[in-house]
Amino acid sequence: MTALTASPTRRVMAAVALAAGATLMLSACGAGQISQTATQVAAINGNQATSGDIALRNVHVVYPNSEEFSIEPGGDAQLAFTAVNLSESKSDRLKDIKTDFAGSVKIDEKDGTREVKPQSALGAGNPDVSVPEQAPEHVSLIDVTLEDIREGVRPGLTFPVIFTFENAGDIVVQVPVDAGPTTERHESEKSPDVAEGH
């Protein structure tokens, strides 16, 4: 009776083949899968869009926090956004902002400017508008007011706003409205009594 023994070369080749197969199997485990973190975005109130070198971020209507602003039809609302110029060499300039959901759009440059220098930003809306990657001196602040707003400018809804830049051209953003610090609770006969049993 003869014993079947594999030569050392065959054993090494078999081990290499098994290791290669295991590597291929393990590397294919995630193929075709979408990781949970791949589609996560920053926790911000607004929408975003990019065209050319201009990246619009956190575009939203600020929930009124003074008597000067209102989201009732006919009122004035404050538009907030940050426009980042991604170019390393070319400036751009905000020429206009338009929407059919307001009678007009007023842009007040205050002490800022509509020019967006390379690797800088233009911000509007909140006094704390900032771009994390940029130093504060690289953010120019302006005020943008939607005057005589129309029906449909409400928390939970979006409406189109067109930003026009000198180089980047028109950028259309579906703009949401802040929900505000408190949301009115609507109750009906079917609403549970949350106070019971607690």
N, C-alpha and C positions, 0 to 999 in steps of 0.2 A: 504494500500500500504506500502510495506516495503522498506526502503532505504538500498541500498547495500553499506556497508562501509567496508573497508579493515582494518584488525587489524594492530596495530602498528608494529608487528613483520613482517607481510607480506610487509608493506611499506619499512621497513629497508632492508629486503632481496631483494626486487625489486631494490632499489637504489644501493645496493652493486653489484647486477648482472649487472645493467646498467653501473656502474663505471668500473667493470672488463671488460665488453665488449668493452667499449670505449678505455680502456688501450690497449687491444689486437689489436684493429683496428689501433690505432695510432702507436703502435710499429711495426706493419706490413707494414706501409706505405712505408718504405724504403727497404723492403725485396726484394732481387733480383735486386736492383738497384746498379749501379756503381757510386760512388761519383767522382766528377771531380778531387778532390785532391788525391784520392787513387792511381792514376797512374802517378802523376806528378813526374818528376825527376829534379835534379839540372840543372841549365843552364850551362853546360860545353861542351867543344868541342868534347870530346872523348867518347869512348865506355867503357863498364865495364864487368867484369866476376869475379866469385868467385869459388875457389876450395879448399876444406879443410879449413885451417885457413888463406889462402891468398886471399885478396880481391884486384883485380886490378881495378883501377879507372882512368878515364880521359885519356884513352889510345888513342893517335892520333899522326899523323905525323905533325910536326910543319911547318907551311908555311915558306919557306925560307926568312930570313930577312938579309942575308949577301951573299957575293959571294962564300963563303965556301960551301953553300948548294944550291941544285937545285932539283926541282921535274921533271926535264926532264930526259928521259931514259938515263942511264949511269951516272947520277949525284948521289950525296950523300944527304941523307935527315936525319933530326934529329927526333928521336922517343921520345915522351913524355909519361910518365905514373906515377902513384903512386901505389906502392904495399904495402898494409897495412897488417901486421901480427895481426890477431884477437886473437891469442892464448895468454893466460895469463901466460904461463910457458915455452913454447917451441919455440926456434928460428928456422928460416928456412933460406935458402940461394938460391939466383938466380944462377942457373948453366949455363943457355944458353938461347938465343933468336934466333929463326930461322924463315925464310919466303922464299917462292919461288919467291917473288917479289923483291928480292935483291940478288946480287952476294954473299954478306957476311954481317954479323952484327958484328960491333965492339963495345965492351963494355969497356969503360975507367972508371976505378974506381976513378980517380982523387984523392981527399983526403978522399973519402968515402969508402964504403965496400959493397959487394954484400950480406952480412948477413943482415937479417931482424929480429931484436930482438923482443921478445914478446911485444905487444902493441906499436910497433914502425912502421916506414914506410921507404921505399926505393923510392926515386924519381928520375926521369930523364926528360930531355927536357928543361923545362923552369926554369930560375933561381929563379922564385917565386913559385916553386912547394912546396906545404905545405899541411898538413892534418889538417883541422880545429880543430879536437878533440885533436890533439897532440901538445906538445910544440915543437918549432923549433929544439931543440937539439935531438929530437927523430926521425928526418928525415935525413937519409943518402942520399947524392946526388951523382949521377954518370952521365956519358954521354953515350948515345947509338946512334950510327950512322948506318943507313942502307946504305951500300956502293953499288955502281953500280946498282941503282934501275931499275926495268923493266917497260915496258909499263903497264898502269893500275893503277899507283900510281898518282891519280888525285883528285882534289877537287870534292866532290860529289860522289865519289866511295869509297868502302871499300875493303880491302884485308886481308887474314888471316895471323896472326902472332902467333907463338907458343912460350910461355914463359915456361921454364922448371925450376921447383923448386925442391930442395932436398927432401922435405917432401910432398909438395902439388902436385908434379908431373907436367904433362903437362897441361897448360891452353891455349886454343885457343881463340883468340880475333879477331873479325872482325874490323880492324882498319880503321877509316876514316882519310881523309887528310884535314887539315885546309883550308878554302877558302881564307884566306888572308885578308888584310885590305880593298882592293878594288876588285870588280869583274868586269871584262870586259863586257861592254854592247854590245850585238849583235843586230844590227838593220837590218830590211829588208823593202821592200816596204809596208808591212802590219803594221809595227811598228807605233804607234801614235806619232805625234809630240807633246811632252809634253810642248813645249814652246808656242804653239798656245793658245790664249785666256787667258794667264796668265800674 
